[in-house]
């Protein structure tokens, strides 16, 4: 009995190479498309927006009594600002980030930098490893926000990105300066 092979015995070697090349390119294109779909910016953007919106909702629920007390019975000072600032900023930044507004990227970056500063401060004070893991989470978020594919979605230029980083450093520095030298 005659054994059939994948290569037609009447086809030339160059015909077989052409077919293999086309099939190989098709396979690489499919693999690249799958990789691109899996890591596309909108999915990452939605994931980040949902996570930070959930964090904002959790913050509001956990601190609702404190917020009511601060608003109703307290004089507005720096301590009240420090308590209310992240609670107001997080949902606004998350929603604007979700709908792909440039200001959403900037506000989310400032919020995450502010939260990272708080976690690093708590790590320094308590030496609790939980604050290290949360700090790594916030650091990873900042790293993702600075990736080119995310910046391209929001039309964030390198100068705007560096300006936002500088603004975050100045905001955190001002907060620390007021905390240590004024209060």
GIBELBEL-V471424 format. One record per residue. PHI is phi in radians with two decimals (none if undefined). D_CENTER is the distance of its C-alpha to the mean C-alpha in Angstrom with 2 decimals. Layout:
# GIBELBEL-V471424
phi={PHI,PHI}
d_center={D_CENTER,D_CENTER}
This chain:
# GIBELBEL-V471424
phi={none,-1.56,-1.60,-1.64,-1.98,-1.17,-1.65,-1.15,-1.15,-1.64,-1.41,-1.36,-1.11,-1.18,-1.10,-1.13,-1.10,-1.09,-1.12,-1.15,-1.13,-1.13,-1.12,-1.15,-1.12,-1.11,-1.12,-1.16,-1.11,-1.10,-1.13,-1.14,-1.12,-1.11,-1.13,-1.16,-1.11,-1.19,-1.92,-1.18,-0.96,-1.02,-1.17,-1.18,-1.07,-1.10,-1.08,-1.12,-1.08,-1.14,-1.05,-1.30,-1.21,-1.11,-1.07,-1.12,-1.12,-1.08,-1.05,-1.13,-1.15,-1.21,-1.83,-1.09,-1.13,-1.10,-1.11,-1.02,-1.11,-1.14,-1.30,-1.44,-2.06,-2.04,-1.38,-1.36,-2.37,-1.12,-1.10,-1.16,-1.02,-1.11,-1.39,-1.56,-0.90,-1.20,-1.23,-1.41,-1.23,-1.04,-1.19,-1.10,-1.10,-1.12,-1.17,-1.14,-1.14,-1.09,-1.54,1.11,-1.66,-1.03,-1.13,-1.12,-1.09,-1.13,-1.15,-1.14,-1.07,-1.12,-1.09,-1.13,-1.11,-1.09,-1.15,-1.08,-1.04,-1.10,-1.19,-1.14,-1.11,-1.14,-1.09,-1.11,-1.29,-1.78,0.98,-1.53,-1.10,-1.03,-1.19,-1.16,-1.15,-1.16,-1.09,-1.13,-1.07,-1.15,-1.11,-1.11,-1.10,-1.06,-1.10,-1.13,-1.08,-1.53,-1.20,-1.04,-1.16,-1.33,-1.06,-1.13,-1.09,-1.63,0.97,-1.62,-1.42,-1.09,-1.18,-1.18,-1.08,-1.14,-1.11,-1.17,-1.09,-1.11,-1.08,-1.09,-1.10,-1.15,-1.12,-1.11,-1.09,-1.13,-1.11,-1.14,-1.08,-1.15,-1.09,-1.48,-1.84,-1.80,-1.36}
d_center={63.57,61.38,57.75,55.23,52.34,49.10,50.66,53.42,56.42,57.45,54.11,53.83,51.39,49.61,49.09,47.46,45.18,44.18,43.34,41.36,39.44,38.54,37.52,35.45,33.61,33.03,31.59,29.23,28.14,27.51,25.52,23.36,22.89,21.88,19.35,17.98,17.92,16.15,13.26,13.33,10.47,11.52,11.15,7.57,7.10,9.52,8.26,5.07,7.81,10.39,9.19,8.79,11.94,13.66,12.99,14.48,17.34,18.06,18.23,20.59,22.70,23.11,23.88,25.82,29.18,28.06,26.70,30.02,31.99,30.23,30.69,34.24,35.88,34.23,34.71,31.65,30.90,28.06,27.56,27.16,24.64,22.59,22.75,22.08,19.48,16.36,17.92,18.40,15.23,12.70,14.22,14.90,11.46,10.09,13.10,13.08,9.53,10.90,14.02,12.50,14.07,13.65,14.21,11.34,8.92,11.28,11.66,8.14,8.08,11.54,10.98,8.57,11.17,13.88,12.93,12.72,16.11,17.48,16.70,18.19,21.08,21.73,21.65,24.16,26.35,26.47,25.66,24.17,22.09,19.92,18.39,17.77,15.79,13.67,13.29,12.22,9.49,8.23,9.09,7.28,3.82,5.83,7.25,4.94,4.68,8.32,9.31,12.25,11.71,8.70,10.83,13.80,12.77,12.53,15.45,14.02,16.73,16.83,18.87,16.52,13.63,16.22,17.56,14.37,14.15,17.86,17.69,15.27,17.76,20.64,19.46,18.92,22.19,24.02,23.06,24.23,27.27,28.29,27.77,29.87,32.39,33.01,32.75}
